[in-house]
Amino acid sequence: MVGGERLWQRLMELGEIGKQPGGGITRLSFTAEERRAKDLVASYMREAGLSVYEDAAGNLIGRKEGTNPEASVVLVGSHLDSVYNGGRFDGPLGVLAGVEVVQTMNEQGIVTHHPIEVVAFTDEEGARFRFGMIGSRAMAGTLPPKVLDYRDAEGISLAVAMKQAGLDPNRLPQAARKPGTVKAYVELHIEQGRVLEETGLPVGIVTGIAGLVWVKFTIEGKAEHAGATPMALRRDPMAAAAQIIAVIEEEARRTGTTVGTVGQLYVFPGGINIIPERVEFVLDLRDLNAEVRDQVWKVIATRAEKIATERNVRLTMELLQDMPPVLCSDEVKRAAEAACQKLGYSPFWLPSGAAHDGVQLAPICPIGMIFVRSQDGVSHSPSEWSTKDDCAAGTAVLYHTVRQLAQAE
């Protein structure tokens, strides 16, 4: 059936590109490492019998024709770029599983009504330019032109990086696809959490992708000597930040479904014996229900303003990103459920707390996801791991899901 051994060998081979001391992967977009990865995956696509090309956004695409070339496309895939010092499964599993699905179909002589395309999206992670899902946004026609001016840590703009990679930034709009030209987008991905592991299941069916907001908090007080300034006279932005972060945890816990995280914290000037002058941190707030998430954010903002007033510090809150939740398509979920039942796996439903390219594609087509069990729930880390058997199980579910979607007229 689906070649688990072949898939595993390709995963391990691809995982050598961008490998860091200690085993992590750093493979940023529009770099030599990404180019090597795309060239390798393109060779796999050709071995699978696909016609291969890259669109104007640099999305790598392999196409298997259907009996009706004009029919809408069943799109399957993920991404090849990584975070800094990340793992070898996040993204590549979905791309290589898609290649395995169509290669198996071709080897078995399976013909479908709809064409199938395997895609490796450009810059899903956003690690280089701090703005993710560039390829899927371009395909959906929603990539804002201002992104071309975004710069990496070395001051190189996205536009310049694209030119260095042989792409024309002015042609980006040509990557857009019209609604109705894609029948569905299906992605296999590691869970990046511990739910499947706790339930003892190798595969799960995703119900939806949580919506997120990123908000930058800037708190300004007064820098003074840590030993010479009495507590009652301080305007300490760090103390205010600590209090607000505690509020974030409290309010996120209250709903039972919301998650709130502060993963970045910057203190200026940063001296041991100096009361800070300014503190900056970014809130990541997510929920599958937009109303619940927005209500939690409203309460956090109100309480944060009160804390700032009480501590006599200046607070500004800047919305960096707002992604609405996206529910997975009933048709895709039904196909995945039938696939699980056919293979003897108990259908298990769970939401995705992490964002994925499907969020961007939802305006132009139905989307769906299948999760593979993650060891210890670890992701974005050299310790990220899913077993060979679990990867094969997820790919088998993907195979039957895609086949059903592509055969139905």
Secondary structure, 3 states (H helix, E strand, C coil): CCCHHHHHHHHHHHCCCCECCCCCECCCCCCHHHHHHHHHHHHHHHHCCCEEEECCCCCEEEEECCCCCCCCEEEEEEECCCCCCECCCCCHHHHHHHHHHHHHHHHCCCCCCCCEEEEEECCCCCCCCCCCCHHHHHHHCCCCHHHHHCECCCCCEHHHHHHHCCCCHHHHHHHCCCCCCEEEEEEEEECCCCHHHHHCCCEEEEEEECEEEEEEEEEECCCEECCCCCHHHCCCHHHHHHHHHHHHHHHHHHHCCCEEEEEEEEEECCCCCEECCEEEEEEEEEECCHHHHHHHHHHHHHHHHHHHHHHCCEEEEEEEEEECCEECCHHHHHHHHHHHHHHCCCCCEEEECCCCCHHHHCCCCCEEEEEECCHHHCCCCCCCCCCHHHHHHHHHHHHHHHHHHHHCC
